[in-house]
Amino acid sequence: MVHTALMMFGSDSNVGLWMFLSVGAVALFVVFIPLVIWIENRRKEREAFYKSETLRRLTESSGEGAKAALEMLREEGRQERIKMREGLKIGGLVCVAAGVGLIVFLRALIGGGHDSPYLCGLIPGLIGVAMLVYVYVLAAPVE
């Protein structure tokens, strides 16, 4: 059987690796990633349905239920804004740290001559600074 496969694909030893990688790529990009995305979308759809049903039942129950539903919606929006701001803070700190690390690494690797490739570390560093400035200065406060 191996002899037949070698005759069909030639005697190149890289054909097996190529076949393995091509089957793996097809499995990843054609099967696994769309499946994960579909499962995640179904989960979000179920969560939205359960949330809307809960709000509908609260509003139909009594006058207090409508107030509780509105308060729940406000609190949910507030929690989402807090979560987004915390994500921006962490992202900004990671970018600043990556920029500083890149500057130190390239400076030690190449040295500080007229060619200054270590200044490439300013790119992620300044992106992180911009994210932190937005969170602490420009963004509206969370109520």
N, CA, C and O atoms as a GROMACS GRO file, in nm:
protein
  572
    1MET      N    1   0.082  -0.118   0.000
    1MET     CA    2   0.000   0.000   0.000
    1MET      C    3   0.087   0.125   0.000
    1MET      O    4   0.059   0.220  -0.073
    2VAL      N    5   0.192   0.126   0.081
    2VAL     CA    6   0.283   0.239   0.085
    2VAL      C    7   0.349   0.256  -0.050
    2VAL      O    8   0.369   0.368  -0.097
    3HIS      N    9   0.382   0.143  -0.114
    3HIS     CA   10   0.446   0.149  -0.246
    3HIS      C   11   0.352   0.215  -0.348
    3HIS      O   12   0.397   0.293  -0.432
    4THR      N   13   0.224   0.184  -0.341
    4THR     CA   14   0.127   0.244  -0.431
    4THR      C   15   0.116   0.394  -0.406
    4THR      O   16   0.109   0.473  -0.501
    5ALA      N   17   0.114   0.435  -0.279
    5ALA     CA   18   0.107   0.577  -0.246
    5ALA      C   19   0.231   0.650  -0.295
    5ALA      O   20   0.222   0.760  -0.348
    6LEU      N   21   0.349   0.588  -0.277
    6LEU     CA   22   0.471   0.651  -0.324
    6LEU      C   23   0.473   0.662  -0.476
    6LEU      O   24   0.521   0.761  -0.531
    7MET      N   25   0.419   0.561  -0.544
    7MET     CA   26   0.414   0.565  -0.689
    7MET      C   27   0.318   0.677  -0.735
    7MET      O   28   0.344   0.745  -0.834
    8MET      N   29   0.208   0.694  -0.662
    8MET     CA   30   0.110   0.792  -0.701
    8MET      C   31   0.160   0.934  -0.676
    8MET      O   32   0.139   1.023  -0.758
    9PHE      N   33   0.225   0.955  -0.563
    9PHE     CA   34   0.271   1.089  -0.526
    9PHE      C   35   0.418   1.111  -0.554
    9PHE      O   36   0.468   1.221  -0.528
   10GLY      N   37   0.487   1.015  -0.603
   10GLY     CA   38   0.630   1.029  -0.626
   10GLY      C   39   0.705   0.983  -0.502
   10GLY      O   40   0.644   0.948  -0.401
   11SER      N   41   0.834   0.983  -0.509
   11SER     CA   42   0.913   0.936  -0.397
   11SER      C   43   0.962   1.050  -0.309
   11SER      O   44   1.054   1.031  -0.229
   12ASP      N   45   0.903   1.166  -0.322
   12ASP     CA   46   0.943   1.281  -0.241
   12ASP      C   47   0.898   1.258  -0.097
   12ASP      O   48   0.783   1.223  -0.072
   13SER      N   49   0.988   1.277  -0.003
   13SER     CA   50   0.956   1.250   0.137
   13SER      C   51   0.871   1.361   0.198
   13SER      O   52   0.815   1.342   0.306
   14ASN      N   53   0.860   1.476   0.133
   14ASN     CA   54   0.781   1.586   0.188
   14ASN      C   55   0.633   1.576   0.154
   14ASN      O   56   0.553   1.656   0.202
   15VAL      N   57   0.596   1.479   0.071
   15VAL     CA   58   0.456   1.465   0.032
   15VAL      C   59   0.371   1.427   0.152
   15VAL      O   60   0.259   1.477   0.166
   16GLY      N   61   0.421   1.342   0.238
   16GLY     CA   62   0.345   1.303   0.357
   16GLY      C   63   0.319   1.420   0.448
   16GLY      O   64   0.209   1.436   0.501
   17LEU      N   65   0.421   1.504   0.467
   17LEU     CA   66   0.404   1.623   0.549
   17LEU      C   67   0.304   1.718   0.484
   17LEU      O   68   0.220   1.777   0.552
   18TRP      N   69   0.314   1.732   0.353
   18TRP     CA   70   0.222   1.820   0.282
   18TRP      C   71   0.079   1.770   0.296
   18TRP      O   72  -0.013   1.848   0.320
   19MET      N   73   0.059   1.640   0.282
   19MET     CA   74  -0.075   1.583   0.296
   19MET      C   75  -0.130   1.604   0.438
   19MET      O   76  -0.246   1.641   0.456
   20PHE      N   77  -0.044   1.581   0.537
   20PHE     CA   78  -0.085   1.599   0.676
   20PHE      C   79  -0.127   1.744   0.702
   20PHE      O   80  -0.232   1.769   0.761
   21LEU      N   81  -0.046   1.838   0.656
   21LEU     CA   82  -0.076   1.979   0.680
   21LEU      C   83  -0.199   2.025   0.601
   21LEU      O   84  -0.276   2.106   0.651
   22SER      N   85  -0.217   1.974   0.480
   22SER     CA   86  -0.333   2.016   0.402
   22SER      C   87  -0.462   1.961   0.463
   22SER      O   88  -0.562   2.031   0.467
   23VAL      N   89  -0.461   1.837   0.510
   23VAL     CA   90  -0.580   1.782   0.575
   23VAL      C   91  -0.607   1.857   0.705
   23VAL      O   92  -0.723   1.884   0.737
   24GLY      N   93  -0.502   1.890   0.780
   24GLY     CA   94  -0.520   1.966   0.903
   24GLY      C   95  -0.576   2.105   0.876
   24GLY      O   96  -0.662   2.153   0.950
   25ALA      N   97  -0.528   2.171   0.770
   25ALA     CA   98  -0.578   2.304   0.736
   25ALA      C   99  -0.725   2.298   0.696
   25ALA      O  100  -0.804   2.384   0.736
   26VAL      N  101  -0.762   2.199   0.617
   26VAL     CA  102  -0.902   2.185   0.576
   26VAL      C  103  -0.988   2.158   0.698
   26VAL      O  104  -1.096   2.216   0.713
   27ALA      N  105  -0.941   2.071   0.786
   27ALA     CA  106  -1.019   2.040   0.907
   27ALA      C  107  -1.036   2.164   0.994
   27ALA      O  108  -1.143   2.184   1.052
   28LEU      N  109  -0.933   2.248   1.002
   28LEU     CA  110  -0.940   2.366   1.087
   28LEU      C  111  -1.030   2.472   1.026
   28LEU      O  112  -1.121   2.521   1.093
   29PHE      N  113  -1.006   2.508   0.902
   29PHE     CA  114  -1.075   2.622   0.844
   29PHE      C  115  -1.211   2.590   0.784
   29PHE      O  116  -1.293   2.680   0.768
   30VAL      N  117  -1.237   2.466   0.752
   30VAL     CA  118  -1.365   2.432   0.690
   30VAL      C  119  -1.461   2.370   0.791
   30VAL      O  120  -1.582   2.382   0.776
   31VAL      N  121  -1.408   2.304   0.893
   31VAL     CA  122  -1.495   2.234   0.986
   31VAL      C  123  -1.494   2.298   1.125
   31VAL      O  124  -1.599   2.337   1.175
   32PHE      N  125  -1.378   2.311   1.187
   32PHE     CA  126  -1.371   2.348   1.327
   32PHE      C  127  -1.413   2.493   1.352
   32PHE      O  128  -1.499   2.518   1.437
   33ILE      N  129  -1.355   2.588   1.281
   33ILE     CA  130  -1.386   2.730   1.307
   33ILE      C  131  -1.532   2.762   1.279
   33ILE      O  132  -1.595   2.828   1.362
   34PRO      N  133  -1.590   2.720   1.165
   34PRO     CA  134  -1.735   2.747   1.148
   34PRO      C  135  -1.822   2.681   1.254
   34PRO      O  136  -1.924   2.737   1.295
   35LEU      N  137  -1.783   2.563   1.298
   35LEU     CA  138  -1.860   2.495   1.402
   35LEU      C  139  -1.856   2.573   1.534
   35LEU      O  140  -1.959   2.589   1.599
   36VAL      N  141  -1.740   2.621   1.572
   36VAL     CA  142  -1.727   2.698   1.696
   36VAL      C  143  -1.807   2.828   1.686
   36VAL      O  144  -1.874   2.867   1.782
   37ILE      N  145  -1.801   2.894   1.571
   37ILE     CA  146  -1.876   3.018   1.553
   37ILE      C  147  -2.027   2.991   1.560
   37ILE      O  148  -2.101   3.068   1.621
   38TRP      N  149  -2.072   2.883   1.499
   38TRP     CA  150  -2.214   2.848   1.502
   38TRP      C  151  -2.259   2.820   1.645
   38TRP      O  152  -2.366   2.865   1.686
   39ILE      N  153  -2.179   2.746   1.720
   39ILE     CA  154  -2.214   2.714   1.859
   39ILE      C  155  -2.220   2.841   1.943
   39ILE      O  156  -2.311   2.857   2.025
   40GLU      N  157  -2.125   2.931   1.924
   40GLU     CA  158  -2.124   3.057   2.000
   40GLU      C  159  -2.246   3.143   1.966
   40GLU      O  160  -2.305   3.203   2.054
   41ASN      N  161  -2.283   3.148   1.839
   41ASN     CA  162  -2.402   3.224   1.800
   41ASN      C  163  -2.529   3.165   1.859
   41ASN      O  164  -2.618   3.239   1.900
   42ARG      N  165  -2.538   3.035   1.862
   42ARG     CA  166  -2.654   2.971   1.925
   42ARG      C  167  -2.661   3.004   2.074
   42ARG      O  168  -2.770   3.028   2.127
   43ARG      N  169  -2.547   3.004   2.142
   43ARG     CA  170  -2.544   3.037   2.284
   43ARG      C  171  -2.593   3.180   2.307
   43ARG      O  172  -2.673   3.205   2.397
   44LYS      N  173  -2.544   3.273   2.226
   44LYS     CA  174  -2.586   3.413   2.240
   44LYS      C  175  -2.736   3.429   2.212
   44LYS      O  176  -2.804   3.506   2.279
   45GLU      N  177  -2.785   3.355   2.114
   45GLU     CA  178  -2.927   3.361   2.081
   45GLU      C  179  -3.011   3.310   2.197
   45GLU      O  180  -3.113   3.370   2.231
   46ARG      N  181  -2.970   3.200   2.258
   46ARG     CA  182  -3.043   3.146   2.374
   46ARG      C  183  -3.041   3.244   2.490
   46ARG      O  184  -3.143   3.266   2.555
   47GLU      N  185  -2.926   3.305   2.517
   47GLU     CA  186  -2.917   3.401   2.627
   47GLU      C  187  -3.010   3.520   2.603
   47GLU      O  188  -3.077   3.565   2.695
   48ALA      N  189  -3.013   3.570   2.480
   48ALA     CA  190  -3.101   3.683   2.448
   48ALA      C  191  -3.248   3.643   2.463
   48ALA      O  192  -3.329   3.722   2.512
   49PHE      N  193  -3.282   3.522   2.423
   49PHE     CA  194  -3.420   3.475   2.436
   49PHE      C  195  -3.460   3.466   2.583
   49PHE      O  196  -3.567   3.513   2.621
   50TYR      N  197  -3.375   3.404   2.665
   50TYR     CA  198  -3.408   3.391   2.807
   50TYR      C  199  -3.417   3.526   2.875
   50TYR      O  200  -3.502   3.547   2.962
   51LYS      N  201  -3.332   3.618   2.836
   51LYS     CA  202  -3.335   3.752   2.894
   51LYS      C  203  -3.464   3.824   2.856
   51LYS      O  204  -3.528   3.887   2.941
   52SER      N  205  -3.503   3.815   2.730
   52SER     CA  206  -3.626   3.882   2.687
   52SER      C  207  -3.748   3.820   2.753
   52SER      O  208  -3.842   3.891   2.789
   53GLU      N  209  -3.748   3.689   2.769
   53GLU     CA  210  -3.860   3.623   2.837
   53GLU      C  211  -3.869   3.666   2.983
   53GLU      O  212  -3.978   3.690   3.034
   54THR      N  213  -3.756   3.675   3.049
   54THR     CA  214  -3.756   3.719   3.189
   54THR      C  215  -3.808   3.861   3.201
   54THR      O  216  -3.889   3.891   3.288
   55LEU      N  217  -3.761   3.949   3.113
   55LEU     CA  218  -3.809   4.088   3.116
   55LEU      C  219  -3.959   4.096   3.086
   55LEU      O  220  -4.031   4.175   3.148
   56ARG      N  221  -4.006   4.016   2.991
   56ARG     CA  222  -4.148   4.017   2.957
   56ARG      C  223  -4.232   3.973   3.076
   56ARG      O  224  -4.334   4.034   3.106
   57ARG      N  225  -4.189   3.869   3.144
   57ARG     CA  226  -4.265   3.820   3.260
   57ARG      C  227  -4.262   3.920   3.374
   57ARG      O  228  -4.362   3.937   3.446
   58LEU      N  229  -4.148   3.988   3.392
   58LEU     CA  230  -4.142   4.089   3.497
   58LEU      C  231  -4.235   4.205   3.469
   58LEU      O  232  -4.304   4.254   3.559
   59THR      N  233  -4.238   4.250   3.343
   59THR     CA  234  -4.324   4.364   3.311
   59THR      C  235  -4.472   4.328   3.316
   59THR      O  236  -4.554   4.414   3.348
   60GLU      N  237  -4.506   4.205   3.286
   60GLU     CA  238  -4.646   4.163   3.290
   60GLU      C  239  -4.695   4.136   3.432
   60GLU      O  240  -4.816   4.136   3.455
   61SER      N  241  -4.606   4.114   3.526
   61SER     CA  242  -4.648   4.075   3.660
   61SER      C  243  -4.718   4.187   3.735
   61SER      O  244  -4.828   4.168   3.785
   62SER      N  245  -4.656   4.305   3.743
   62SER     CA  246  -4.717   4.416   3.818
   62SER      C  247  -4.644   4.545   3.784
   62SER      O  248  -4.552   4.546   3.702
   63GLY      N  249  -4.686   4.653   3.848
   63GLY     CA  250  -4.620   4.783   3.830
   63GLY      C  251  -4.478   4.780   3.882
   63GLY      O  252  -4.389   4.844   3.825
   64GLU      N  253  -4.457   4.708   3.989
   64GLU     CA  254  -4.323   4.695   4.044
   64GLU      C  255  -4.232   4.614   3.952
   64GLU      O  256  -4.112   4.636   3.946
   65GLY      N  257  -4.293   4.520   3.881
   65GLY     CA  258  -4.215   4.437   3.788
   65GLY      C  259  -4.155   4.520   3.676
   65GLY      O  260  -4.042   4.496   3.634
   66ALA      N  261  -4.231   4.618   3.626
   66ALA     CA  262  -4.180   4.704   3.519
   66ALA      C  263  -4.063   4.787   3.570
   66ALA      O  264  -3.964   4.805   3.500
   67LYS      N  265  -4.075   4.837   3.691
   67LYS     CA  266  -3.964   4.915   3.748
   67LYS      C  267  -3.841   4.828   3.769
   67LYS      O  268  -3.729   4.870   3.744
   68ALA      N  269  -3.864   4.705   3.814
   68ALA     CA  270  -3.752   4.613   3.834
   68ALA      C  271  -3.686   4.577   3.701
   68ALA      O  272  -3.564   4.565   3.694
   69ALA      N  273  -3.766   4.561   3.596
   69ALA     CA  274  -3.710   4.529   3.464
   69ALA      C  275  -3.626   4.644   3.411
   69ALA      O  276  -3.518   4.623   3.357
   70LEU      N  277  -3.676   4.767   3.426
   70LEU     CA  278  -3.598   4.883   3.382
   70LEU      C  279  -3.468   4.898   3.461
   70LEU      O  280  -3.363   4.928   3.405
   71GLU      N  281  -3.477   4.875   3.590
   71GLU     CA  282  -3.356   4.883   3.673
   71GLU      C  283  -3.256   4.775   3.634
   71GLU      O  284  -3.135   4.798   3.634
   72MET      N  285  -3.307   4.657   3.602
   72MET     CA  286  -3.219   4.549   3.559
   72MET      C  287  -3.150   4.584   3.427
   72MET      O  288  -3.031   4.556   3.410
   73LEU      N  289  -3.222   4.644   3.334
   73LEU     CA  290  -3.163   4.686   3.208
   73LEU      C  291  -3.056   4.793   3.230
   73LEU      O  292  -2.949   4.788   3.168
   74ARG      N  293  -3.083   4.888   3.315
   74ARG     CA  294  -2.983   4.993   3.344
   74ARG      C  295  -2.858   4.933   3.407
   74ARG      O  296  -2.746   4.970   3.370
   75GLU      N  297  -2.877   4.843   3.499
   75GLU     CA  298  -2.762   4.781   3.566
   75GLU      C  299  -2.681   4.698   3.468
   75GLU      O  300  -2.558   4.696   3.473
   76GLU      N  301  -2.749   4.629   3.378
   76GLU     CA  302  -2.678   4.550   3.277
   76GLU      C  303  -2.594   4.638   3.186
   76GLU      O  304  -2.480   4.604   3.156
   77GLY      N  305  -2.650   4.749   3.141
   77GLY     CA  306  -2.575   4.843   3.057
   77GLY      C  307  -2.455   4.900   3.131
   77GLY      O  308  -2.347   4.916   3.074
   78ARG      N  309  -2.476   4.930   3.257
   78ARG     CA  310  -2.366   4.983   3.339
   78ARG      C  311  -2.254   4.880   3.353
   78ARG      O  312  -2.136   4.914   3.343
   79GLN      N  313  -2.291   4.755   3.376
   79GLN     CA  314  -2.190   4.650   3.389
   79GLN      C  315  -2.113   4.630   3.258
   79GLN      O  316  -1.993   4.604   3.260
   80GLU      N  317  -2.183   4.642   3.144
   80GLU     CA  318  -2.115   4.628   3.015
   80GLU      C  319  -2.014   4.742   2.994
   80GLU      O  320  -1.904   4.718   2.944
   81ARG      N  321  -2.052   4.864   3.031
   81ARG     CA  322  -1.959   4.978   3.017
   81ARG      C  323  -1.837   4.960   3.107
   81ARG      O  324  -1.725   4.990   3.066
   82ILE      N  325  -1.859   4.912   3.228
   82ILE     CA  326  -1.747   4.888   3.320
   82ILE      C  327  -1.655   4.782   3.264
   82ILE      O  328  -1.532   4.796   3.269
   83LYS      N  329  -1.712   4.676   3.211
   83LYS     CA  330  -1.632   4.567   3.154
   83LYS      C  331  -1.550   4.616   3.035
   83LYS      O  332  -1.434   4.578   3.021
   84MET      N  333  -1.610   4.700   2.948
   84MET     CA  334  -1.538   4.754   2.834
   84MET      C  335  -1.421   4.842   2.879
   84MET      O  336  -1.312   4.834   2.823
   85ARG      N  337  -1.445   4.925   2.979
   85ARG     CA  338  -1.338   5.013   3.028
   85ARG      C  339  -1.225   4.933   3.091
   85ARG      O  340  -1.108   4.966   3.073
   86GLU      N  341  -1.259   4.830   3.164
   86GLU     CA  342  -1.155   4.746   3.225
   86GLU      C  343  -1.073   4.675   3.118
   86GLU      O  344  -0.952   4.661   3.130
   87GLY      N  345  -1.140   4.631   3.011
   87GLY     CA  346  -1.069   4.569   2.899
   87GLY      C  347  -0.974   4.667   2.832
   87GLY      O  348  -0.863   4.630   2.795
   88LEU      N  349  -1.017   4.792   2.816
   88LEU     CA  350  -0.930   4.893   2.758
   88LEU      C  351  -0.810   4.923   2.848
   88LEU      O  352  -0.699   4.946   2.800
   89LYS      N  353  -0.832   4.923   2.978
   89LYS     CA  354  -0.721   4.945   3.071
   89LYS      C  355  -0.618   4.834   3.059
   89LYS      O  356  -0.498   4.860   3.050
   90ILE      N  357  -0.663   4.711   3.060
   90ILE     CA  358  -0.572   4.597   3.050
   90ILE      C  359  -0.500   4.599   2.916
   90ILE      O  360  -0.379   4.577   2.910
   91GLY      N  361  -0.575   4.625   2.807
   91GLY     CA  362  -0.514   4.631   2.675
   91GLY      C  363  -0.409   4.740   2.665
   91GLY      O  364  -0.304   4.720   2.605
   92GLY      N  365  -0.437   4.856   2.724
   92GLY     CA  366  -0.341   4.965   2.723
   92GLY      C  367  -0.215   4.930   2.799
   92GLY      O  368  -0.104   4.958   2.753
   93LEU      N  369  -0.231   4.870   2.915
   93LEU     CA  370  -0.114   4.831   2.993
   93LEU      C  371  -0.031   4.725   2.921
   93LEU      O  372   0.092   4.730   2.926
   94VAL      N  373  -0.096   4.631   2.855
   94VAL     CA  374  -0.023   4.528   2.780
   94VAL      C  375   0.053   4.590   2.664
   94VAL      O  376   0.168   4.554   2.639
   95CYS      N  377  -0.009   4.684   2.593
   95CYS     CA  378   0.059   4.750   2.482
   95CYS      C  379   0.179   4.832   2.530
   95CYS      O  380   0.284   4.830   2.466
   96VAL      N  381   0.163   4.904   2.639
   96VAL     CA  382   0.276   4.982   2.693
   96VAL      C  383   0.389   4.888   2.734
   96VAL      O  384   0.505   4.914   2.704
   97ALA      N  385   0.356   4.779   2.801
   97ALA     CA  386   0.459   4.683   2.844
   97ALA      C  387   0.527   4.618   2.723
   97ALA      O  388   0.649   4.599   2.724
   98ALA      N  389   0.450   4.586   2.620
   98ALA     CA  390   0.510   4.527   2.500
   98ALA      C  391   0.602   4.627   2.431
   98ALA      O  392   0.709   4.589   2.382
   99GLY      N  393   0.563   4.752   2.427
   99GLY     CA  394   0.648   4.855   2.367
   99GLY      C  395   0.777   4.873   2.442
   99GLY      O  396   0.884   4.881   2.382
  100VAL      N  397   0.770   4.880   2.575
  100VAL     CA  398   0.891   4.894   2.656
  100VAL      C  399   0.981   4.772   2.639
  100VAL      O  400   1.103   4.785   2.625
  101GLY      N  401   0.921   4.654   2.641
  101GLY     CA  402   1.000   4.532   2.622
  101GLY      C  403   1.067   4.528   2.486
  101GLY      O  404   1.182   4.485   2.476
  102LEU      N  405   0.997   4.571   2.383
  102LEU     CA  406   1.054   4.574   2.248
  102LEU      C  407   1.169   4.673   2.238
  102LEU      O  408   1.270   4.646   2.174
  103ILE      N  409   1.153   4.788   2.301
  103ILE     CA  410   1.260   4.888   2.302
  103ILE      C  411   1.384   4.832   2.371
  103ILE      O  412   1.494   4.841   2.318
  104VAL      N  413   1.366   4.774   2.488
  104VAL     CA  414   1.480   4.718   2.562
  104VAL      C  415   1.545   4.604   2.485
  104VAL      O  416   1.668   4.598   2.476
  105PHE      N  417   1.466   4.516   2.428
  105PHE     CA  418   1.520   4.401   2.355
  105PHE      C  419   1.599   4.446   2.232
  105PHE      O  420   1.712   4.402   2.211
  106LEU      N  421   1.541   4.534   2.151
  106LEU     CA  422   1.611   4.578   2.030
  106LEU      C  423   1.732   4.664   2.063
  106LEU      O  424   1.833   4.659   1.992
  107ARG      N  425   1.725   4.742   2.168
  107ARG     CA  426   1.839   4.824   2.210
  107ARG      C  427   1.955   4.734   2.252
  107ARG      O  428   2.070   4.760   2.217
  108ALA      N  429   1.925   4.627   2.329
  108ALA     CA  430   2.030   4.536   2.373
  108ALA      C  431   2.082   4.452   2.257
  108ALA      O  432   2.200   4.418   2.254
  109LEU      N  433   1.996   4.417   2.163
  109LEU     CA  434   2.034   4.331   2.052
  109LEU      C  435   2.120   4.405   1.950
  109LEU      O  436   2.220   4.352   1.902
  110ILE      N  437   2.082   4.527   1.917
  110ILE     CA  438   2.147   4.600   1.809
  110ILE      C  439   2.239   4.709   1.861
  110ILE      O  440   2.343   4.737   1.801
  111GLY      N  441   2.203   4.770   1.969
  111GLY     CA  442   2.283   4.881   2.018
  111GLY      C  443   2.222   5.012   1.974
  111GLY      O  444   2.125   5.015   1.899
  112GLY      N  445   2.280   5.121   2.021
  112GLY     CA  446   2.222   5.252   1.992
  112GLY      C  447   2.308   5.334   1.898
  112GLY      O  448   2.373   5.428   1.943
  113GLY      N  449   2.310   5.301   1.771
  113GLY     CA  450   2.384   5.378   1.673
  113GLY      C  451   2.294   5.479   1.607
  113GLY      O  452   2.191   5.518   1.662
  114HIS      N  453   2.334   5.522   1.488
  114HIS     CA  454   2.250   5.614   1.412
  114HIS      C  455   2.123   5.546   1.364
  114HIS      O  456   2.017   5.608   1.357
  115ASP      N  457   2.134   5.418   1.332
  115ASP     CA  458   2.014   5.342   1.298
  115ASP      C  459   1.945   5.306   1.430
  115ASP      O  460   2.005   5.244   1.517
  116SER      N  461   1.821   5.345   1.444
  116SER     CA  462   1.752   5.324   1.571
  116SER      C  463   1.629   5.236   1.553
  116SER      O  464   1.517   5.285   1.564
  117PRO      N  465   1.648   5.109   1.525
  117PRO     CA  466   1.530   5.023   1.509
  117PRO      C  467   1.458   4.998   1.640
  117PRO      O  468   1.343   4.954   1.640
  118TYR      N  469   1.524   5.024   1.752
  118TYR     CA  470   1.458   5.000   1.879
  118TYR      C  471   1.342   5.097   1.900
  118TYR      O  472   1.257   5.072   1.986
  119LEU      N  473   1.339   5.206   1.824
  119LEU     CA  474   1.228   5.299   1.837
  119LEU      C  475   1.096   5.242   1.782
  119LEU      O  476   0.990   5.302   1.800
  120CYS      N  477   1.103   5.127   1.717
  120CYS     CA  478   0.980   5.059   1.674
  120CYS      C  479   0.894   5.021   1.794
  120CYS      O  480   0.773   5.004   1.782
  121GLY      N  481   0.956   5.009   1.909
  121GLY     CA  482   0.880   4.979   2.030
  121GLY      C  483   0.788   5.092   2.071
  121GLY      O  484   0.698   5.072   2.152
  122LEU      N  485   0.809   5.210   2.015
  122LEU     CA  486   0.719   5.322   2.047
  122LEU      C  487   0.580   5.301   1.987
  122LEU      O  488   0.482   5.356   2.038
  123ILE      N  489   0.571   5.224   1.880
  123ILE     CA  490   0.440   5.204   1.816
  123ILE      C  491   0.341   5.137   1.911
  123ILE      O  492   0.236   5.196   1.939
  124PRO      N  493   0.369   5.016   1.962
  124PRO     CA  494   0.271   4.959   2.056
  124PRO      C  495   0.263   5.038   2.186
  124PRO      O  496   0.158   5.043   2.249
  125GLY      N  497   0.374   5.099   2.226
  125GLY     CA  498   0.372   5.177   2.349
  125GLY      C  499   0.279   5.296   2.340
  125GLY      O  500   0.203   5.323   2.434
  126LEU      N  501   0.284   5.368   2.229
  126LEU     CA  502   0.197   5.484   2.213
  126LEU      C  503   0.051   5.444   2.190
  126LEU      O  504  -0.040   5.518   2.228
  127ILE      N  505   0.028   5.329   2.130
  127ILE     CA  506  -0.109   5.279   2.118
  127ILE      C  507  -0.166   5.252   2.257
  127ILE      O  508  -0.280   5.286   2.286
  128GLY      N  509  -0.084   5.191   2.344
  128GLY     CA  510  -0.128   5.167   2.481
  128GLY      C  511  -0.153   5.296   2.557
  128GLY      O  512  -0.249   5.306   2.633
  129VAL      N  513  -0.067   5.395   2.537
  129VAL     CA  514  -0.086   5.525   2.603
  129VAL      C  515  -0.217   5.588   2.555
  129VAL      O  516  -0.292   5.644   2.635
  130ALA      N  517  -0.245   5.578   2.425
  130ALA     CA  518  -0.370   5.634   2.372
  130ALA      C  519  -0.491   5.565   2.435
  130ALA      O  520  -0.590   5.630   2.468
  131MET      N  521  -0.484   5.434   2.451
  131MET     CA  522  -0.595   5.361   2.514
  131MET      C  523  -0.616   5.405   2.657
  131MET      O  524  -0.729   5.424   2.701
  132LEU      N  525  -0.506   5.422   2.731
  132LEU     CA  526  -0.517   5.465   2.870
  132LEU      C  527  -0.566   5.608   2.881
  132LEU      O  528  -0.644   5.640   2.972
  133VAL      N  529  -0.523   5.697   2.791
  133VAL     CA  530  -0.571   5.835   2.791
  133VAL      C  531  -0.721   5.837   2.765
  133VAL      O  532  -0.794   5.913   2.829
  134TYR      N  533  -0.768   5.754   2.673
  134TYR     CA  534  -0.912   5.749   2.647
  134TYR      C  535  -0.989   5.705   2.771
  134TYR      O  536  -1.090   5.766   2.807
  135VAL      N  537  -0.941   5.601   2.836
  135VAL     CA  538  -1.014   5.547   2.951
  135VAL      C  539  -1.018   5.647   3.066
  135VAL      O  540  -1.123   5.668   3.126
  136TYR      N  541  -0.904   5.710   3.096
  136TYR     CA  542  -0.898   5.796   3.214
  136TYR      C  543  -0.936   5.941   3.189
  136TYR      O  544  -0.974   6.011   3.283
  137VAL      N  545  -0.926   5.990   3.064
  137VAL     CA  546  -0.950   6.132   3.039
  137VAL      C  547  -1.073   6.156   2.953
  137VAL      O  548  -1.157   6.239   2.987
  138LEU      N  549  -1.084   6.085   2.842
  138LEU     CA  550  -1.186   6.118   2.742
  138LEU      C  551  -1.319   6.048   2.760
  138LEU      O  552  -1.423   6.105   2.727
  139ALA      N  553  -1.320   5.928   2.812
  139ALA     CA  554  -1.443   5.850   2.822
  139ALA      C  555  -1.536   5.910   2.927
  139ALA      O  556  -1.492   5.963   3.029
  140ALA      N  557  -1.666   5.901   2.899
  140ALA     CA  558  -1.765   5.949   2.994
  140ALA      C  559  -1.764   5.860   3.118
  140ALA      O  560  -1.746   5.739   3.108
  141PRO      N  561  -1.782   5.920   3.234
  141PRO     CA  562  -1.779   5.838   3.356
  141PRO      C  563  -1.898   5.741   3.362
  141PRO      O  564  -2.007   5.769   3.313
  142VAL      N  565  -1.871   5.627   3.422
  142VAL     CA  566  -1.976   5.527   3.440
  142VAL      C  567  -2.059   5.566   3.561
  142VAL      O  568  -2.005   5.588   3.670
  143GLU      N  569  -2.189   5.574   3.543
  143GLU     CA  570  -2.278   5.618   3.651
  143GLU      C  571  -2.305   5.509   3.748
  143GLU      O  572  -2.378   5.529   3.845
   0.00000   0.00000   0.00000
